[in-house]
Amino acid sequence: MTVTLADVAARARVSPATVSRVLNGNYPVASSTRERVLRAVDDLDYVLNGPASSLAAATSDLVGILVNDIADPFFGIMAGAAQSEIGGPGDGSGRAGGEKLAVVCNTGGSPERELTYLTLLQRQRAAAVVLTGGALEDPAHQAAMAVKLAKLADAGTRIVFCGRPPLPGTDAVAAALAFDNRGGARRLTEHLIALGHRRIGYVAGPLERTTTRHRLEGHREAMKAAGLYGDEESVTVHGPYDRSSGYDATLGLLRREPEVTAVVAANDTVALGACAAVRDLGLRIPEDVSVAGFDDLPFSVDAVPALTTVRLPLYEAGARAGRLAMGKEELPPGGMATIAADLMERGSTAAPAR
């Protein structure tokens, strides 16, 4: 049953005109009244009619791209590539053709913001939603996401996961382009083991993220296969995907575990922090401690020494997600494609000298 503006007004104990004023934001309303109306909107999952141009169609010209952090090149590259396909090259006339308006929604990694943005896109009758990066592994949040995405899909919105595994319960409504994080991490650790490293530290990402778990699993698979898996928790440190986390974690790790000869970082940004920590301890890279990253972000080749890492085709994945969002490309078989991750061997890793 469709929820109407009158239903929201009754739930909030205000007039329909007041509900309209709150939702349109064109008239001052007392803060307590506003909160009551917005709570009713959320409780009833009311979908506001979008712009007039979308009223005659199932969807509008809006496409939402959700990212954890637009300042992080990992997300920025994918979002930019997706936008290039969604916005289209145009014909130079300044007139809109088959293009859509891509809006980047920065969640800051907050599950609440992620759901809020999906609700706002639902109200705007978005033509598509692209969700990038690792997912939060929380059953309650995953269930709420599945419900929200199903409602979007029912309204005609295309759903695309980019660099993100499919969400349980969304197989029938979404396309997924998932990176082989587990396989890439396994190959990276195998490379270090082949060089002769036996005690390898791991600076991981946040515990609750799928990307963190998959990369750590790949690393530990390689360690077990080589008969080197032991007290791995003592050489594993979790933290945010940023430089300061890499610096602090590596500094503490090498002081606590001086026999470590190689450090694997959650991503290239974390690896930069790890490199700085190694140098501040008076050690050399790679002669004393090898350092490796993940993602092959643009700056990794310009690090000194250049960073051994795992290349993810971020631009290609983002562009493909954009084409899927626009209906320019057919869905992959079964609705999911796994994108290979390639080892990029550079100067920051070498055989241990101690």
Phi, psi and omega per residue, in radians:
M1 nan 2.296 -3.115
T2 -1.281 2.283 3.092
V3 -1.458 2.302 -3.112
T4 -1.843 2.937 3.094
L5 -1.075 -0.604 3.113
A6 -1.128 -0.620 3.098
D7 -1.109 -0.728 3.112
V8 -1.112 -0.755 -3.141
A9 -1.053 -0.748 3.136
A10 -1.134 -0.716 -3.124
R11 -1.143 -0.682 -3.102
A12 -1.513 -0.109 -3.136
R13 1.064 0.793 3.068
V14 -2.381 3.074 3.109
S15 -1.421 2.716 3.058
P16 -0.981 -0.592 3.129
A17 -1.093 -0.662 3.124
T18 -1.169 -0.713 3.087
V19 -1.035 -0.792 3.132
S20 -1.047 -0.730 3.141
R21 -1.121 -0.709 3.135
V22 -1.133 -0.802 -3.070
L23 -1.255 -0.564 -3.136
N24 -1.520 -0.338 3.109
G25 1.124 0.471 -3.061
N26 -1.888 0.243 -3.096
Y27 -2.748 2.369 -3.118
P28 -1.121 2.339 3.123
V29 -2.338 2.429 3.134
A30 -0.945 2.465 -3.055
S31 -1.044 -0.664 3.134
S32 -1.142 -0.671 3.107
T33 -1.188 -0.739 3.126
R34 -1.030 -0.790 -3.140
E35 -1.094 -0.685 -3.139
R36 -1.131 -0.712 3.130
V37 -1.155 -0.812 -3.109
L38 -1.143 -0.582 3.074
R39 -1.156 -0.687 3.105
A40 -1.153 -0.698 3.101
V41 -1.028 -0.801 -3.137
D42 -1.186 -0.758 -3.121
D43 -1.056 -0.688 -3.090
L44 -1.613 -0.095 -3.089
D45 0.944 0.808 -3.131
Y46 -1.249 2.316 3.111
V47 -1.850 1.999 3.133
L48 -1.260 2.399 3.022
N49 -1.012 2.302 -3.122
G50 -1.296 -2.846 3.128
P51 -0.986 2.731 -3.080
A52 -0.968 -0.581 -3.100
S53 -1.171 -0.336 -3.113
S54 -1.712 -0.080 -3.046
L55 -1.194 -0.506 -3.109
A56 -1.525 -0.120 -3.099
A57 -2.100 2.875 3.132
A58 -1.216 -0.619 -3.117
T59 -2.342 2.927 3.137
S60 -1.710 -2.934 3.094
D61 -1.651 0.332 -3.070
L62 -1.766 2.361 3.022
V63 -2.207 2.231 3.124
G64 -1.703 2.358 3.062
I65 -2.064 1.951 -3.099
L66 -1.616 2.237 3.108
V67 -2.289 2.696 3.077
N68 -1.315 -0.705 -3.069
D69 -2.719 1.845 -3.083
I70 -1.151 -0.371 3.114
A71 -1.322 -0.291 3.105
D72 -1.426 2.137 -3.116
P73 -0.973 -0.527 3.111
F74 -0.941 -0.816 -3.132
F75 -1.440 -0.668 -3.098
G76 -1.081 -0.706 3.138
I77 -1.130 -0.810 -3.141
M78 -1.125 -0.774 -3.124
A79 -1.112 -0.732 3.137
G80 -1.116 -0.725 3.128
A81 -1.151 -0.736 3.107
A82 -1.092 -0.751 -3.135
Q83 -1.082 -0.618 -3.131
S84 -1.119 -0.556 3.097
E85 -1.429 -0.601 -3.107
I86 -1.302 -0.763 3.128
G87 -1.266 -0.570 3.113
G88 1.329 2.788 -3.107
P89 -1.271 -0.364 -3.098
G90 1.234 3.069 -3.118
D91 -1.970 0.141 3.120
G92 1.459 -0.034 -3.080
S93 -1.552 -0.258 -3.075
G94 1.493 -0.051 3.118
R95 -1.581 2.523 3.102
A96 -1.390 2.338 3.091
G97 -1.944 -1.983 3.131
G98 -1.583 0.162 -3.091
E99 -1.297 2.824 3.044
K100 -2.121 2.858 3.085
L101 -1.629 1.974 3.135
A102 -1.574 2.226 3.124
V103 -2.063 2.112 3.125
V104 -1.517 2.194 -3.105
C105 -1.922 1.951 -3.075
N106 -1.582 1.892 -3.057
T107 -1.476 -0.305 -3.054
G108 1.126 0.321 -3.115
G109 1.367 0.118 -3.105
S110 -1.488 2.165 3.093
P111 -1.107 -0.583 3.121
E112 -1.144 -0.738 3.117
R113 -1.155 -0.630 3.119
E114 -1.039 -0.810 3.123
L115 -1.184 -0.665 3.127
T116 -1.087 -0.789 3.131
Y117 -1.096 -0.687 3.109
L118 -1.116 -0.662 3.079
T119 -1.111 -0.776 3.123
L120 -1.105 -0.694 3.114
L121 -1.195 -0.595 3.063
Q122 -1.106 -0.750 -3.140
R123 -1.144 -0.509 3.132
Q124 -1.561 0.118 3.125
R125 0.938 0.852 -3.094
A126 -0.992 2.447 3.117
A127 -1.228 -0.570 -3.127
A128 -2.742 2.782 3.042
V129 -2.337 2.247 3.073
V130 -1.962 2.129 3.135
L131 -1.898 2.120 -3.038
T132 -1.892 2.731 2.998
G133 1.360 3.141 -3.080
G134 -1.127 2.665 -3.131
A135 -1.748 2.693 3.077
L136 -1.355 2.249 -3.124
E137 -1.635 1.290 3.097
D138 -2.293 2.047 -3.049
P139 -0.955 -0.721 -3.118
A140 -1.141 -0.763 3.139
H141 -1.186 -0.715 3.130
Q142 -1.073 -0.697 3.120
A143 -1.141 -0.742 3.119
A144 -1.122 -0.682 3.110
M145 -1.128 -0.752 -3.125
A146 -1.064 -0.727 3.117
V147 -1.120 -0.804 -3.107
K148 -1.126 -0.751 -3.124
L149 -1.200 -0.595 3.088
A150 -1.115 -0.684 3.111
K151 -1.172 -0.690 3.086
L152 -1.091 -0.802 -3.126
A153 -1.104 -0.690 3.124
D154 -1.066 -0.507 -3.134
A155 -1.517 0.023 3.090
G156 1.765 0.088 3.132
T157 -1.408 2.276 3.054
R158 -1.374 2.421 -3.124
I159 -2.032 2.207 3.139
V160 -2.299 2.222 2.988
F161 -1.666 2.267 -3.116
C162 -2.159 2.039 -3.067
G163 1.181 0.520 -3.002
R164 -2.566 2.329 3.132
P165 -1.196 2.710 3.124
P166 -1.069 2.533 3.135
L167 -1.483 2.333 3.108
P168 -0.916 2.300 3.105
G169 1.577 0.035 -3.111
T170 -2.034 0.162 -3.080
D171 -0.943 -0.642 -3.048
A172 -1.440 -0.199 -3.021
V173 -2.100 -0.076 -3.015
A174 -2.380 2.678 2.958
A175 -1.781 2.514 -3.086
A176 -2.281 2.241 3.007
L177 -1.965 1.763 -3.022
A178 -1.865 2.335 3.078
F179 -1.345 2.577 3.081
D180 -1.454 1.178 -3.126
N181 -1.087 -0.686 -3.112
R182 -1.148 -0.819 -3.133
G183 -1.156 -0.698 3.123
G184 -1.102 -0.754 3.131
A185 -1.145 -0.663 3.119
R186 -1.103 -0.776 3.139
R187 -1.139 -0.622 3.122
L188 -1.119 -0.790 3.134
T189 -1.207 -0.634 3.063
E190 -1.053 -0.651 3.100
H191 -1.081 -0.786 3.140
L192 -1.153 -0.698 3.122
I193 -1.126 -0.712 3.125
A194 -1.101 -0.504 3.096
L195 -1.307 -0.290 3.124
G196 1.991 0.060 3.123
H197 -1.294 2.388 -3.128
R198 -2.130 -0.487 3.110
R199 -2.018 1.811 -3.007
I200 -2.029 2.106 3.076
G201 -1.432 2.657 -3.108
Y202 -2.326 2.058 3.069
V203 -1.735 1.758 -2.998
A204 -1.619 2.939 3.076
G205 -1.451 -2.916 -3.135
P206 -1.054 2.449 -3.077
L207 -0.983 -0.627 -2.932
E208 -1.528 0.115 -3.060
R209 -1.784 2.446 3.133
T210 -1.050 -0.694 -3.131
T211 -1.042 -0.752 3.125
T212 -1.038 -0.864 -3.082
R213 -1.107 -0.799 -3.079
H214 -1.136 -0.721 3.134
R215 -1.193 -0.693 3.123
L216 -1.170 -0.665 3.104
E217 -1.095 -0.743 3.122
G218 -1.092 -0.736 3.097
H219 -1.047 -0.813 -3.082
R220 -1.258 -0.515 3.038
E221 -1.052 -0.754 3.137
A222 -1.164 -0.697 3.122
M223 -1.121 -0.729 3.139
K224 -1.158 -0.742 -3.124
A225 -1.085 -0.515 3.137
A226 -1.583 0.045 -3.136
G227 1.253 0.423 -3.074
L228 -1.883 -0.023 -3.071
Y229 -1.340 2.138 3.113
G230 -2.443 -2.007 3.127
D231 -1.506 1.224 -3.051
E232 -1.183 -0.471 -3.130
E233 -1.094 -0.495 -3.112
S234 -1.263 -0.351 3.141
V235 -2.027 0.347 3.104
T236 -2.075 2.238 3.140
V237 -2.238 2.303 3.127
H238 -1.784 2.590 3.097
G239 -3.047 -3.129 3.121
P240 -1.133 2.858 3.116
Y241 -1.485 1.070 3.138
D242 -2.434 2.958 -3.036
R243 -1.119 -0.759 -3.094
S244 -1.090 -0.607 3.091
S245 -1.120 -0.745 3.122
G246 -1.104 -0.700 -3.134
Y247 -1.146 -0.940 -3.076
D248 -1.095 -0.755 -3.099
A249 -1.141 -0.754 -3.111
T250 -1.207 -0.691 3.109
L251 -1.018 -0.865 3.140
G252 -1.147 -0.708 -3.102
L253 -1.094 -0.838 -3.076
L254 -1.258 -0.500 3.047
R255 -1.238 -0.624 -3.099
R256 -1.443 -0.597 -3.062
E257 -2.216 1.289 -3.050
P258 -1.145 -0.247 3.119
E259 -1.395 -0.110 3.098
V260 -1.158 2.257 -3.138
T261 -1.958 -0.078 3.115
A262 -2.621 2.526 3.109
V263 -2.178 2.163 3.026
V264 -1.728 2.232 -3.100
A265 -1.813 2.652 -3.090
A266 -1.033 -0.624 3.054
N267 -2.716 -3.140 -3.064
D268 -1.168 -0.599 3.118
T269 -1.131 -0.763 3.062
V270 -1.092 -0.651 -3.136
A271 -1.099 -0.620 3.094
L272 -1.072 -0.740 3.084
G273 -1.116 -0.677 3.117
A274 -1.093 -0.738 3.123
C275 -1.065 -0.740 3.134
A276 -1.097 -0.685 3.137
A277 -1.152 -0.725 3.126
V278 -1.047 -0.781 -3.124
R279 -1.159 -0.697 -3.127
D280 -1.161 -0.332 3.068
L281 -1.534 0.055 3.134
G282 1.377 0.340 -3.127
L283 -1.818 2.778 -3.097
R284 -1.848 2.594 3.068
I285 -1.984 2.128 0.099
P286 -1.758 0.076 -2.999
E287 -0.989 -0.737 -3.125
D288 -1.704 -0.765 -3.141
V289 -2.431 2.165 3.014
S290 -1.429 2.574 3.106
V291 -2.289 2.370 3.122
A292 -2.329 2.609 -3.137
G293 -2.085 -2.733 -3.110
F294 -2.764 2.428 3.056
D295 1.946 -0.523 -3.052
D296 0.992 0.978 3.066
L297 -1.214 2.744 -2.995
P298 -0.910 -0.597 -3.082
F299 -1.363 -0.206 -3.009
S300 -1.096 -0.596 -3.130
V301 -1.320 -0.346 -3.125
D302 -1.645 -0.081 3.052
A303 -1.126 2.773 3.140
V304 -2.131 1.941 -0.114
P305 -1.253 2.847 3.141
A306 -0.976 2.500 -2.955
L307 -1.493 2.151 2.923
T308 -1.195 2.303 -3.024
T309 -2.715 -3.109 3.066
V310 -1.982 2.138 -3.098
R311 -1.460 2.159 2.949
L312 -1.854 2.291 -3.136
P313 -1.336 1.290 -3.010
L314 -1.095 -0.809 -3.107
Y315 -1.136 -0.785 -3.129
E316 -1.082 -0.722 3.132
A317 -1.141 -0.757 3.132
G318 -1.103 -0.736 3.133
A319 -1.117 -0.716 3.123
R320 -1.140 -0.688 3.087
A321 -1.064 -0.700 3.102
G322 -1.099 -0.712 3.119
R323 -1.164 -0.686 3.087
L324 -1.123 -0.707 3.131
A325 -1.103 -0.571 -3.125
M326 -1.543 -0.099 -3.090
G327 1.314 0.323 3.131
K328 -1.453 -0.271 -3.089
E329 -2.320 2.515 3.137
E330 -1.243 2.617 3.088
L331 -1.097 2.536 3.070
P332 -1.151 2.756 3.125
P333 -0.937 2.247 -3.118
G334 1.287 0.093 3.122
G335 1.415 0.059 -3.082
M336 -2.443 2.466 3.030
A337 -2.271 2.373 3.066
T338 -1.731 2.206 -3.063
I339 -1.738 2.203 -3.056
A340 -1.127 2.631 3.086
A341 -2.081 2.203 -3.020
D342 -1.917 2.411 3.102
L343 -1.283 2.291 3.079
M344 -2.024 1.723 -3.078
E345 -1.462 2.128 3.140
R346 -2.345 -2.837 -2.938
G347 -1.352 -0.127 -3.054
S348 -1.453 -0.029 3.078
T349 -2.224 2.459 3.108
A350 -2.814 3.019 3.108
A351 -1.074 2.447 -3.131
P352 -1.153 2.430 -3.108
A353 -1.755 0.058 -3.117
R354 -2.362 nan nan
